[in-house]
Amino acid sequence: MSYKVVIIVPCFNEAKRLNRNYFESLSRINKTLWIFVDDGSTDNTIQILQELSKIRNIDFLHISQNVGKSRAIVYGMRHVFSTYKDITWLGFLDADAAFSKLDVETIISKTGLIGQFDAIYSSRVKLAGRKILRSKTRHLLARIIATIFGLVWKEIPYDTQSGFKLYRTDKFSDLLLLEPFRTRWFFDIELSMRFSKINRSNMLVWEEPVYSWTDIPGTKLNIRQSFVVLKDISYIISLMIRQRREINN
């Protein structure tokens, strides 16, 4: 099978909410491969993924210990570059089935329509006629994070924390193979910083508003992880400031 788009789905203890029917329907999207990465789950997620991988256009990888969402995505992406040829777009999708199948298909279809853009971000902006059901707390947290990053990244997309993004492989394959990513939560921000540093310009992002999105219960963000998030934010801000100085000089 020749694939043009590969999407990584990071999973950690997703046994209670992994929707087999949802991903089985997504697996029918033409020339698209879905790779699930089990991030050291302690429940029976891996057994579910083993069964799911029997479906055509679905595969899975296993990491023996939990490394965090960002590193699980990178692990999957590096596997793709070492295994598959002629991939044009590579991205990731959260495992919680919060995005509708229609929105996923629409965003994947954009890969054949846009030329000059480097990445495609889904955007959970609540426009008229859209059905965006977000937790007020998580929405506020996302806006705070975007505002903080926006103090340095002037062209920042509206929804930096959206869980569905695609990247053009010819622009990002080398960036993924550089030194390890430092953060557990903001791999995509780090990736954009690497792009800016090497190209001395921000990557061009096409942001596509989704028609519906539902906040699925079962977030992994607890008190302990909140401190990790704060640490990651501090690192990203310092990286942005240092990099902007280098570019301006």
MOVENPE-V849027 format. One record per residue. N is the residue number from 1. RES is the residue in one small letter. PSI is psi in radians with two decimals (NA if undefined). OMEGA is omega in whole degrees, 0 to 359 (* if undefined). D_CENTER is the distance of its C-alpha to the mean C-alpha in Angstrom with 1 decimal. Layout:
N/RES/PSI/OMEGA/D_CENTER
N/RES/PSI/OMEGA/D_CENTER
This chain:
1/m/2.32/177/24.0
2/s/2.10/182/22.6
3/y/2.49/176/18.9
4/k/-0.50/181/17.4
5/v/2.27/175/13.8
6/v/2.32/182/12.0
7/i/2.21/179/8.9
8/i/2.37/177/7.9
9/v/1.74/180/8.3
10/p/2.41/183/8.8
11/c/2.29/172/12.1
12/f/1.97/181/14.6
13/n/0.96/182/17.7
14/e/0.21/188/16.5
15/a/-0.63/185/20.0
16/k/-0.30/184/21.2
17/r/0.09/179/18.5
18/l/2.09/186/17.1
19/n/1.77/183/18.3
20/r/-0.77/182/19.8
21/n/-0.67/180/21.1
22/y/-0.87/183/17.9
23/f/-0.47/174/16.2
24/e/-0.66/178/19.6
25/s/-0.66/178/19.7
26/l/-0.53/182/16.4
27/s/-0.24/180/17.7
28/r/-0.09/178/20.5
29/i/2.25/188/18.5
30/n/2.31/175/20.4
31/k/0.61/178/19.3
32/t/2.28/179/15.9
33/l/2.41/180/15.1
34/w/2.12/179/13.0
35/i/2.00/178/12.8
36/f/2.36/178/12.6
37/v/1.92/176/12.6
38/d/2.03/186/15.0
39/d/1.10/177/14.6
40/g/0.66/181/18.4
41/s/2.58/179/18.9
42/t/-0.04/174/22.4
43/d/-2.74/182/22.9
44/n/0.52/177/23.3
45/t/-0.76/185/19.6
46/i/-0.62/178/20.4
47/q/-0.68/178/23.4
48/i/-0.72/180/21.5
49/l/-0.59/177/19.0
50/q/-0.70/177/22.1
51/e/-0.73/181/23.6
52/l/-0.60/184/20.5
53/s/-0.13/176/20.3
54/k/-0.26/178/23.8
55/i/2.46/180/22.5
56/r/2.45/179/22.4
57/n/0.31/175/19.1
58/i/2.35/177/17.5
59/d/2.94/177/17.5
60/f/2.68/177/16.5
61/l/2.74/181/16.6
62/h/2.31/173/18.0
63/i/2.28/189/17.8
64/s/-0.49/178/21.1
65/q/2.69/184/20.1
66/n/2.18/181/17.3
67/v/-0.10/181/15.4
68/g/2.70/185/12.6
69/k/-0.83/183/8.9
70/s/-0.84/184/8.1
71/r/-0.52/175/11.1
72/a/-0.70/178/10.5
73/i/-0.80/180/7.4
74/v/-0.71/178/9.8
75/y/-0.80/179/12.6
76/g/-0.73/181/11.4
77/m/-0.70/178/10.8
78/r/-0.64/175/14.2
79/h/-0.73/180/15.7
80/v/-0.83/183/14.9
81/f/-0.48/180/16.6
82/s/-0.17/187/19.5
83/t/-0.65/188/20.0
84/y/2.55/179/19.4
85/k/2.74/174/21.0
86/d/0.41/173/20.7
87/i/2.27/181/17.0
88/t/-0.53/179/16.3
89/w/2.45/181/12.6
90/l/2.36/182/9.8
91/g/-2.85/179/6.1
92/f/2.70/179/4.0
93/l/2.35/177/5.4
94/d/2.64/185/6.9
95/a/-0.05/190/10.4
96/d/0.02/179/12.5
97/a/0.58/180/13.3
98/a/-0.46/179/13.1
99/f/2.45/178/12.6
100/s/2.70/177/15.8
101/k/-0.67/180/16.4
102/l/-0.77/180/17.9
103/d/-0.69/178/15.0
104/v/-0.80/178/12.7
105/e/-0.74/181/15.7
106/t/-0.78/182/16.4
107/i/-0.69/176/13.1
108/i/-0.65/180/13.5
109/s/-0.44/180/17.1
110/k/-0.38/180/16.4
111/t/-0.42/179/15.7
112/g/0.01/185/19.4
113/l/-0.47/183/20.6
114/i/2.42/184/19.3
115/g/-0.92/190/20.8
116/q/-0.07/185/20.5
117/f/2.59/183/16.9
118/d/-0.42/183/14.4
119/a/2.74/175/11.1
120/i/2.16/177/10.4
121/y/2.33/167/8.8
122/s/2.61/183/9.7
123/s/2.12/182/12.1
124/r/0.93/179/13.8
125/v/2.34/187/17.0
126/k/1.41/178/20.1
127/l/2.84/176/22.3
128/a/2.34/180/25.6
129/g/-0.14/178/25.4
130/r/2.67/178/21.8
131/k/1.52/182/21.3
132/i/1.90/182/18.7
133/l/1.69/184/19.5
134/r/2.52/172/17.9
135/s/2.28/181/19.4
136/k/-0.65/181/21.4
137/t/-0.84/181/20.7
138/r/-0.62/177/16.9
139/h/-0.75/179/17.2
140/l/-0.74/179/19.7
141/l/-0.74/180/17.6
142/a/-0.70/180/14.7
143/r/-0.63/177/17.4
144/i/-0.80/180/19.1
145/i/-0.80/180/16.2
146/a/-0.66/179/15.7
147/t/-0.74/179/19.5
148/i/-0.86/179/19.8
149/f/-0.60/182/17.4
150/g/-0.31/176/19.1
151/l/-0.44/180/22.4
152/v/-0.71/180/21.5
153/w/1.66/189/18.8
154/k/-0.54/182/21.0
155/e/0.53/186/18.9
156/i/2.39/176/15.9
157/p/2.77/181/14.0
158/y/-0.81/187/15.0
159/d/1.39/183/11.8
160/t/-0.42/185/9.9
161/q/0.15/179/8.4
162/s/2.46/187/7.4
163/g/0.41/176/5.0
164/f/1.95/181/5.0
165/k/2.58/177/4.9
166/l/2.52/181/7.5
167/y/2.47/177/9.6
168/r/2.13/190/13.3
169/t/-0.57/182/14.2
170/d/-0.25/179/17.6
171/k/-0.30/191/16.3
172/f/-0.15/183/13.8
173/s/-0.81/180/15.3
174/d/-0.59/182/17.7
175/l/-0.54/181/15.4
176/l/-0.36/184/13.5
177/l/0.08/176/17.0
178/l/-2.79/181/18.4
179/e/2.77/182/19.0
180/p/2.63/175/16.8
181/f/2.49/187/14.1
182/r/-0.57/188/15.9
183/t/2.73/177/13.6
184/r/-0.32/188/12.3
185/w/-0.29/189/10.1
186/f/0.78/178/9.3
187/f/-0.73/184/8.2
188/d/-0.61/176/6.7
189/i/-0.76/177/10.2
190/e/-0.71/180/12.0
191/l/-0.73/179/10.9
192/s/-0.59/178/12.2
193/m/-0.69/177/15.2
194/r/-0.73/179/16.0
195/f/-0.82/182/16.0
196/s/-0.68/182/18.3
197/k/-0.79/183/20.5
198/i/-0.69/183/21.1
199/n/-0.13/181/21.6
200/r/0.61/175/23.2
201/s/2.72/179/21.4
202/n/2.60/177/18.1
203/m/2.61/180/15.7
204/l/2.06/183/16.4
205/v/2.24/169/13.7
206/w/2.05/181/14.5
207/e/2.08/185/13.5
208/e/1.97/178/14.2
209/p/2.36/178/15.6
210/v/2.74/181/15.2
211/y/-0.49/179/18.5
212/s/2.61/177/17.7
213/w/2.35/182/15.4
214/t/2.26/178/16.8
215/d/1.95/183/16.1
216/i/2.25/178/16.5
217/p/2.63/177/18.6
218/g/0.43/180/17.8
219/t/2.52/179/15.6
220/k/0.03/185/15.5
221/l/1.86/177/16.3
222/n/-3.02/183/20.0
223/i/-0.77/181/22.6
224/r/-0.78/180/22.0
225/q/-0.49/179/18.3
226/s/-0.65/177/19.1
227/f/-0.63/176/21.1
228/v/-0.73/178/18.3
229/v/-0.80/179/16.2
230/l/-0.70/178/19.3
231/k/-0.75/179/19.8
232/d/-0.72/179/16.3
233/i/-0.76/179/17.0
234/s/-0.74/180/20.4
235/y/-0.78/181/19.2
236/i/-0.76/180/16.8
237/i/-0.81/180/19.7
238/s/-0.65/178/22.2
239/l/-0.74/179/20.1
240/m/-0.80/181/19.8
241/i/-0.82/181/23.6
242/r/-0.73/182/24.7
243/q/-0.70/179/22.8
244/r/-0.67/178/24.1
245/r/-0.74/181/27.5
246/e/-0.76/180/27.3
247/i/-0.75/180/26.3
248/n/-0.46/179/29.1
249/n/NA/*/31.6
